[in-house]
Amino acid sequence: MTALAATTTSALETSLADLSPCPSCGELLVGPKTSTYLGLGRIEHFWHCDGCGTRFQTSARLAGMVEAPAIAPRVPVAASR
């Protein structure tokens, strides 16, 4: 087996391990329909199984994420004449 084939196989195995199964029928789902970033490294994923129609959500937290400081809204400055 060549190095490229070994790398490709390893990447495929990792990808298949990361697929989420439907909690109702077990069909492997490639990715969520939508995801929402909630801040502080929190993400919600919304899933829909095309096989059985089940809809569900999961959540994840990114390690080490810190919320960025709020940026003050820009205030229009009056044009000088």
DRENDO-1510 file (C-alpha; in Angstrom, 1 decimal, always signed):
<recs>
REC; n; res; u; v; w
REC; 1; MET; +0.0; +0.0; +0.0 .
REC; 2; THR; +1.4; +3.4; -0.9 .
REC; 3; ALA; +1.7; +6.3; +1.5 .
REC; 4; LEU; -1.1; +8.2; -0.4 .
REC; 5; ALA; -3.5; +5.2; -0.2 .
REC; 6; ALA; -2.8; +4.7; +3.5 .
REC; 7; THR; -3.5; +8.4; +4.2 .
REC; 8; THR; -6.7; +8.3; +2.1 .
REC; 9; THR; -7.9; +5.2; +3.9 .
REC; 10; SER; -7.1; +6.7; +7.3 .
REC; 11; ALA; -8.9; +9.9; +6.4 .
REC; 12; LEU; -12.0; +7.9; +5.2 .
REC; 13; GLU; -12.1; +5.8; +8.4 .
REC; 14; THR; -11.9; +9.0; +10.5 .
REC; 15; SER; -14.7; +10.6; +8.4 .
REC; 16; LEU; -16.9; +7.6; +8.7 .
REC; 17; ALA; -16.4; +7.5; +12.5 .
REC; 18; ASP; -17.5; +11.1; +12.8 .
REC; 19; LEU; -20.8; +10.6; +11.0 .
REC; 20; SER; -23.9; +10.9; +13.3 .
REC; 21; PRO; -26.4; +8.1; +13.4 .
REC; 22; CYS; -30.2; +8.9; +13.4 .
REC; 23; PRO; -31.5; +8.1; +16.9 .
REC; 24; SER; -34.6; +6.5; +15.4 .
REC; 25; CYS; -33.4; +4.3; +12.5 .
REC; 26; GLY; -29.6; +4.4; +12.8 .
REC; 27; GLU; -29.0; +5.7; +9.3 .
REC; 28; LEU; -25.7; +7.6; +9.2 .
REC; 29; LEU; -26.1; +11.3; +8.6 .
REC; 30; VAL; -23.4; +13.2; +6.8 .
REC; 31; GLY; -24.0; +16.5; +8.4 .
REC; 32; PRO; -26.6; +18.7; +10.1 .
REC; 33; LYS; -29.1; +20.6; +8.1 .
REC; 34; THR; -28.2; +23.8; +9.9 .
REC; 35; SER; -25.9; +24.9; +12.8 .
REC; 36; THR; -26.1; +27.9; +15.0 .
REC; 37; TYR; -23.2; +29.5; +17.0 .
REC; 38; LEU; -24.5; +30.5; +20.4 .
REC; 39; GLY; -21.3; +32.2; +21.7 .
REC; 40; LEU; -18.7; +31.0; +24.2 .
REC; 41; GLY; -17.8; +28.2; +21.9 .
REC; 42; ARG; -21.3; +26.6; +22.0 .
REC; 43; ILE; -22.8; +25.3; +18.7 .
REC; 44; GLU; -26.2; +23.7; +18.2 .
REC; 45; HIS; -26.7; +21.4; +15.2 .
REC; 46; PHE; -30.2; +20.7; +13.8 .
REC; 47; TRP; -30.5; +17.3; +12.0 .
REC; 48; HIS; -33.1; +15.8; +9.7 .
REC; 49; CYS; -33.0; +12.1; +8.7 .
REC; 50; ASP; -34.1; +11.7; +5.1 .
REC; 51; GLY; -34.6; +8.0; +5.7 .
REC; 52; CYS; -37.3; +8.1; +8.5 .
REC; 53; GLY; -38.1; +11.9; +8.8 .
REC; 54; THR; -36.8; +12.2; +12.4 .
REC; 55; ARG; -35.7; +15.7; +13.4 .
REC; 56; PHE; -33.3; +16.2; +16.4 .
REC; 57; GLN; -30.7; +18.5; +17.7 .
REC; 58; THR; -27.3; +18.1; +19.2 .
REC; 59; SER; -24.9; +20.6; +20.8 .
REC; 60; ALA; -21.2; +20.9; +21.0 .
REC; 61; ARG; -18.7; +23.1; +22.9 .
REC; 62; LEU; -15.4; +24.1; +21.3 .
REC; 63; ALA; -12.6; +23.7; +23.9 .
REC; 64; GLY; -10.7; +26.9; +24.8 .
REC; 65; MET; -13.1; +29.2; +23.0 .
REC; 66; VAL; -13.6; +32.6; +24.7 .
REC; 67; GLU; -16.3; +35.1; +23.6 .
REC; 68; ALA; -14.9; +38.1; +21.8 .
REC; 69; PRO; -15.6; +41.4; +23.5 .
REC; 70; ALA; -18.7; +43.2; +22.2 .
REC; 71; ILE; -18.0; +45.9; +19.7 .
REC; 72; ALA; -19.7; +49.2; +20.3 .
REC; 73; PRO; -22.0; +50.2; +17.4 .
REC; 74; ARG; -20.8; +52.9; +15.2 .
REC; 75; VAL; -22.4; +56.2; +15.8 .
REC; 76; PRO; -22.8; +58.5; +12.8 .
REC; 77; VAL; -20.7; +61.6; +13.0 .
REC; 78; ALA; -22.2; +64.8; +11.7 .
REC; 79; ALA; -20.4; +66.1; +8.6 .
REC; 80; SER; -18.5; +69.3; +9.2 .
REC; 81; ARG; -19.4; +72.2; +7.0 .
</recs>
